[in-house]
Amino acid sequence: MYNGQFIGQAERLVASAHLGDRHPGGRQGAATDVRTAVSRAYYHAFHAAMALLEELGYRPTETGNDHLLATLALQYAGRKDLGKAGSELGALATDRRRADYRMDSPAAERVEVAEKAVRLAKQIYSWVGVARVEVAGNPEAKRAIADAIDRWNATYPVKLRK
């Protein structure tokens, strides 16, 4: 599956949610679209982060820990752009959990939340994409980022796998 399909689906869901009462599923259908759009936007950004980590030699743990590990690894990667990407990925993860699990949260059903999630996911994808291009063509850049993440990972109780 191509990761871009996640953001494309999120954008279509946001457009559908804008129909509000005119949505084929009514107001509840629009709310479902908002929640699903936030989730899809998050996974667009998350999978980009995981792709970078894999290119740096890390393997997914295939546990729920990967979400927090990806966020923290970016924050401690020794680059401002990746640090910002990690911070924003963490914020997006919070929105995703609210959308997926907090059925009592009206804020999770506001179309503005989904629009923000899509914008943020695209920005994270961009920051991570720049780093992916740099590490693909520059072994020194790759080693610098991996070394910074290794230093952080040595101090953290849950480990990224190499």
N, C-alpha and C positions, 0 to 999 in steps of 0.2 A: 504494500500500500504506500502510495506517495503521501508524505506528511502534509503537503499543500492541500490535500483533500479535507483535512480537519478545518483549516481556516476558511476554505470555500464553503463548507457546510455551515460554519458559524455565521458567516456573512449572509447566507440565504435565510437562516433562522432569524437573524436580526431583522432582515427585511420583512419576513413573514410576521414577526411579532409587532411590527409597526401597524399592522392592520387592526390591532386592538379588538374592539367589539365586532369588527367586520371579518375577523379571522375565521376561517372555516370551523375551527374548534371553539369559537367564542373566546371570551376573556381567558378562560382556563387554557385553551390551546395556545394563546399568545404567551401566557406565563410559562408554559412548558417549553416553548421555543426559546424564551429568554434563558431559562435555566440550562437547557441543552447547549445553547450557543456559548455560554460562559465555559462550560465543561470542554467543548470542542476547541475553543480558543486556548484554554490552558494546555491541552494535550499537544496542540501545534507547537507551543513554546517548549514544553517539557521534552518532547521528542527531539527537538533541535538541540537542546542542552545535552541530552543523552548521546546524541550522535557525536557531538564535540568530545565528550568524555571518552567515548569508545575510540575515537581517533587519537586520543592522548594515551590510550592503552588501558583504560579502565573498562571493566565489564559490569553490566547491571547485576545487582544482587537478586533481582527478580522477586523482591519483597516490597512491601509498602515503604521501606526505608529509602528506596531509590528517589522518591520525590524530595525528601528533605536533603539527602546527600547531593543531589544535583544542584539544588538551590545553594547549599553551603559551599560546595566545590567551586561554583562560579563566583561566589562572594569572596573566596579566598584564593582566587586564581592569579592574583598579583597584577591585575589590569583594571583600570577604572570602568571601562565599558562592560567587562564581564562581571565586575562587582555590582554594577547597576543592574545588569541583566539578572543576576542572582537575587538581588533584593526585590526586583519587580516580579520575578517568577514566584517568590515567596508570597507576595501580596496577591498575585493571581491564583495561587494555590488556595489561599484562604477564601477567596471569592468562589472558587470551584467547589470547595467542601461545603460552603454555605448553599450553593445552588443545588448540589447533589444530595445533601443530607438534612438541611434545615427547612423542612416543609412549612414551618411556622414563621419563616422570615419573609415578610412582604418585600423587603429590599432586594431579595434575590430574584424577584419577578419584575423588576423595573428595567425597561428596555435600555435605559442609559447605562446600567451596569453591564449589560451585554456589549453595548457599543464600546465602552471603555475597555472591556476585556479583549475585544478584537483588536483595538488599537495597540494595547499593551503587548499582546501576543506577537503582533507584527514587528513591534520595536525590539522585543527580546530576540525574535528570530533574526532580525537584522544584525544586532550586536553580536550574537553568537555566530552568524554567518560570516561576518568579517573575520572573526578569530579562526573559523574553520578554514577559510581561504589562506590566511597567514600561516597556520600550522602545516597545511598541505604543502606549501612551497618553501618553508623556512624551518629547517630542523632546530635552529637555535631558538626560535620563537616557541616551537613546540616544547622543547626541553624546559624553557623558562616557565611556561604555564604549568607543565606537569610537575616541576620541582616545587613551585609555590603550592600547588594542590597537595603534593606529597607531604610537605611540611605541616600543613593544616591537618591532613588525614592522620598523621602520626599522633596527633594530640586528641583526636575525636574518638569517643568510645565505639561508635558504629563505623565500620571501615568500608571504603570503596574497595572493590576487588580489582586486582591487576591481573 
